[in-house]
Amino acid sequence: DGGITQSPKYLFRKEGQNVTLSCEQNLNHDAMYWYRQDPGQGLRLIYYSQIVNDFQKGDIAEGYSVSREKKESFPLTVTSAQKNPTAFYLCASIGQRGSSYNEQFFGPGTRLTVL
Amino acid sequence: QKEVEQDPGPLSVPEGAIVSLNCTYSNSAFQYFMWYRQYSRKGPELLMYTYSSGNKEDGRFTAQVDKSSKYISLFIRDSQPSDSATYLCACSSGSARQLTFGSGTQLTVLP
């Protein structure tokens, strides 16, 4: 059963700690994305990767880091430099729908709370 | 000004009502227009997409795009309590690689 998995579902972090959010996909998709969702603000792009060993900053990359060592995996690290990390984090990958459109498929999300 | 504006609601309607959800955008380069549905504490799922202007129908859902006024709409006929969710519009100038999302409209359909 193909899809995107994110873990953990809920994550609690103390101030000053780094935490890593997992994102795995078995859809054989090349491109993967990380978004942050806050109430009333929709989805904002943190980082994206179009191919293994390459990634680009999105609109709000400060305080975050990523790696893309394998096609299936795109972990996101929320560092202590991120001043307001409490949010819902969504991972997505891109695959083709029909012959003309590439769809973004989303994982179930990780809710991060800073204590 | 955000590139994609969406009324956050919340919107509450009785079961069976016709629902109209709307977004406006400012970037003339946008060619693909999507509607995602997101249930509480879940990831968004693609509901409909439209390329350029026009209408697209899928069951009880109709998506409309008017590029001349930069206005996109989603209509839900015979709304059901199971339609209760947040609806996000999204726009792209390419084939979904860079999506710009609206803030989402929270919809509740009351039985």
Contacts between the chains, C-beta under 8 A, distances in Angstrom:
chain1	res1	chain2	res2	distance
A	4	B	43	7.7
A	6	B	43	8.0
A	31	B	97	6.6
A	40	B	8	5.4
A	40	B	103	5.6
A	40	B	104	7.9
A	41	B	103	5.7
A	42	B	4	7.8
A	42	B	6	7.4
A	42	B	88	6.3
A	42	B	101	4.1
A	42	B	102	5.6
A	42	B	103	4.2
A	42	B	104	5.5
A	43	B	44	7.6
A	43	B	88	7.1
A	43	B	99	7.8
A	43	B	101	4.4
A	44	B	101	7.9
A	45	B	98	7.8
A	50	B	97	7.6
A	88	B	41	7.9
A	90	B	43	5.6
A	90	B	44	7.4
A	92	B	43	7.8
A	94	B	96	6.1
A	94	B	97	6.5
A	97	B	46	7.8
A	97	B	49	7.7
A	100	B	51	7.3
A	100	B	95	7.6
A	101	B	32	6.9
A	101	B	49	6.1
A	101	B	51	7.3
A	101	B	95	6.1
A	101	B	96	6.6
A	102	B	95	4.3
A	102	B	96	4.4
A	102	B	97	6.8
A	103	B	46	5.5
A	103	B	49	7.5
A	103	B	96	6.0
A	104	B	46	7.4
A	104	B	96	5.5
A	104	B	99	6.2
A	105	B	46	7.9
A	106	B	36	8.0
A	106	B	43	3.5
A	106	B	44	5.0
A	106	B	45	6.9
A	107	B	43	5.3
A	108	B	42	5.9
A	108	B	43	5.0
A	109	B	41	7.1
A	109	B	42	6.9
A	109	B	43	5.2
A	111	B	41	7.2
